[in-house]
Amino acid sequence: MRIGELAQRSDCDVETVRFYEREGLLDAPAREANGYRNYTETQLVQLNFIRHCRSLGIGLPEVRTLRSFQTNPELACEEINQLIDHQITRIHEQAESL
């Protein structure tokens, strides 16, 4: 699928897709002979995951960490647990301040 379809299916802007790709959060797509990006369902799943994390207020560095664990599931889970615990604490603090 082309970038416009990917953006539409994930309910975001084309520039958002390009940004996540530049930041290394979204796997680079294959290129067609004419230079167009050719995204797959895998990148759609990745983009939806990134957008879901961002909707929860998870920062880009933390999303990058989570994505690295997606690609290397054999790594220890302690860092993920700490990241999630920190995020939960941050959300509780925000809720209290409201």
Secondary structure, DSSP 8 states (H G I E B T S, - for coil): --HHHHHHHTTS-HHHHHHHHHTTSS---EE-TTS-EE--HHHHHHHHHHHHHHHTT--HHHHHHHHHHHH-TTS-SHHHHHHHHHHHHHHHHHHHH-
